Amino acid sequence: MSDTSLEELERRATERGQRPAYGHDALITCDRLVRVFTTDGVEVQALQGLDLLVTKGELMALVGASGSGKSTLMNILAGLDEPTAGAARVAGRDLLAMGAKERLAYRREVVGFVWQQTARNLMPFLTASQNVALPMQLRGGGRGRRARAERAERAAMLLDILEVADCADREPRQMSGGQQQRVAIAVALANEPSVLLADEPTGELDSATGEQIFAAFRAANERLGTTIVIVTHDQKVASEVRRTVAIRDGRTSSEVLRRTQVDAETGQESLVAREYATLDRAGRLQLPKEYTEALGMEHRVALDLEPDHIEIRPDDDTAGT
Ligand SMILES: Nc1ncnc2c1ncn2[C@@H]1O[C@H](COP(=O)(O)OP(=O)(O)OP(=O)(O)O)[C@@H](O)[C@H]1O
């Protein structure tokens, strides 16, 4: 090896050392997140070193088979559960270092959540408007007439953005499931959270209503700039966001990015989707099952480094072990 290449390697190593920390500019950073559950002496590794970065202002979906770890991740991000190892930061808060008091403030002010069970999201004997005002009150809003008027005004503004202004004076039982879920989004947005988390928010609804709920999330994202993470089984919902991240066996495995492309000649807009695999911090890559199965790849694959890409081919060592 010549001196020049040694110098070059040293230069690259120094450059790497000066690089900012992983996820330094992301709103949500999950770094090698691990969550192990132990029940009756049996260990389940729900998260096995999950990496995820979410940028401020994103509206993204998390998808994955049942048991892949989606709800476990959402509960950690919601401040309801703690990871076994790894690091997780949301809006500058270290989720592993929070005390009970900070955790409560985090849940009230930094994150908002919408659950699948419509009934779990709202207080049954309060009107939509009172439901939205409640988190603001609990946060320590004043008791005076002015504070009350301000809360009512924000509640009205949120219900209007989510297109359920007509439900303001109705109790949950007087609303449809879709209306309840849109009011639930307003409740989650009441304290201007940095992040809105939604776990299967359209799970109990038919697909037309599900689309309305999704439109409500998009309105919240566009009009209020809130970062939104939605866990969904609904392929339609997943395909309407710019970024869908798939979780497999407790790790992020692949993601699909969609962008609008304008045809230079006709000026017609079309949505272009591209699939990416996630290269985790340890250099691990999960290849989509359809790809490996199509080429009969298992156990071992042949790797070659090319100037601008890496080639992965089926094991071609016929004399191999
Ligand atoms: N409190 C718990 N105690 C023991 N095991 C748990 C607990 N919570 C989750 N698990 C296990 O961890 C794994 C991941 O579960 P999780 O609920 O995160 O999956 P999911 O992707 O949300 O699934 P689904 O789509 O069915 O909701 C599963 O094997 C599950 O059985």
The ligand as a Tripos MOL2 file, in Angstrom:
@<TRIPOS>MOLECULE
LIG
   31    33     1     0     0
SMALL
NO_CHARGES

@<TRIPOS>ATOM
      1 N1        -46.0270   -6.8100   27.5860 N.pl3     1 LIG1
      2 C1        -45.5210   -7.8220   26.8820 C.ar      1 LIG1
      3 N2        -45.0830   -8.9500   27.4900 N.ar      1 LIG1
      4 C2        -44.5600   -9.9870   26.7960 C.ar      1 LIG1
      5 N3        -44.4040   -9.9870   25.4550 N.ar      1 LIG1
      6 C3        -44.8230   -8.8930   24.7740 C.ar      1 LIG1
      7 C4        -45.3970   -7.7680   25.4460 C.ar      1 LIG1
      8 N4        -45.7210   -6.8290   24.5060 N.ar      1 LIG1
      9 C5        -45.3650   -7.3540   23.3190 C.ar      1 LIG1
     10 N5        -44.8170   -8.5770   23.4630 N.ar      1 LIG1
     11 C6        -44.2910   -9.4410   22.3860 C.3       1 LIG1
     12 O1        -43.3670   -8.6870   21.6320 O.3       1 LIG1
     13 C7        -43.4960   -8.9440   20.2350 C.3       1 LIG1
     14 C8        -43.8280   -7.6590   19.5010 C.3       1 LIG1
     15 O2        -45.1320   -7.2570   19.8560 O.3       1 LIG1
     16 P1        -45.8430   -5.9250   19.3200 P.3       1 LIG1
     17 O3        -47.1650   -5.7880   20.0100 O.co2     1 LIG1
     18 O4        -44.9050   -4.7870   19.4310 O.co2     1 LIG1
     19 O5        -46.0590   -6.2710   17.7690 O.3       1 LIG1
     20 P2        -46.9090   -5.5100   16.6610 P.3       1 LIG1
     21 O6        -46.0270   -5.4020   15.4680 O.co2     1 LIG1
     22 O7        -47.4580   -4.2520   17.2130 O.co2     1 LIG1
     23 O8        -48.0760   -6.5450   16.3860 O.3       1 LIG1
     24 P3        -49.6230   -6.2810   15.9890 P.3       1 LIG1
     25 O9        -49.5900   -5.7640   14.5850 O.co2     1 LIG1
     26 O10       -50.2410   -7.6460   16.1000 O.co2     1 LIG1
     27 O11       -50.1650   -5.3090   16.9780 O.co2     1 LIG1
     28 C9        -44.5510  -10.0290   20.1210 C.3       1 LIG1
     29 O12       -43.9080  -11.2740   20.0580 O.3       1 LIG1
     30 C10       -45.3450   -9.8780   21.3990 C.3       1 LIG1
     31 O13       -45.9130  -11.1190   21.7670 O.3       1 LIG1
@<TRIPOS>BOND
     1     1     2 1
     2     2     3 ar
     3     2     7 ar
     4     3     4 ar
     5     4     5 ar
     6     5     6 ar
     7     6     7 ar
     8     6    10 ar
     9     7     8 ar
    10     8     9 ar
    11     9    10 ar
    12    10    11 1
    13    11    12 1
    14    11    30 1
    15    12    13 1
    16    13    14 1
    17    13    28 1
    18    14    15 1
    19    15    16 1
    20    16    17 2
    21    16    18 1
    22    16    19 1
    23    19    20 1
    24    20    21 2
    25    20    22 1
    26    20    23 1
    27    23    24 1
    28    24    25 2
    29    24    26 1
    30    24    27 1
    31    28    29 1
    32    28    30 1
    33    30    31 1
@<TRIPOS>SUBSTRUCTURE
     1 LIG1         1 GROUP 0 **** ****
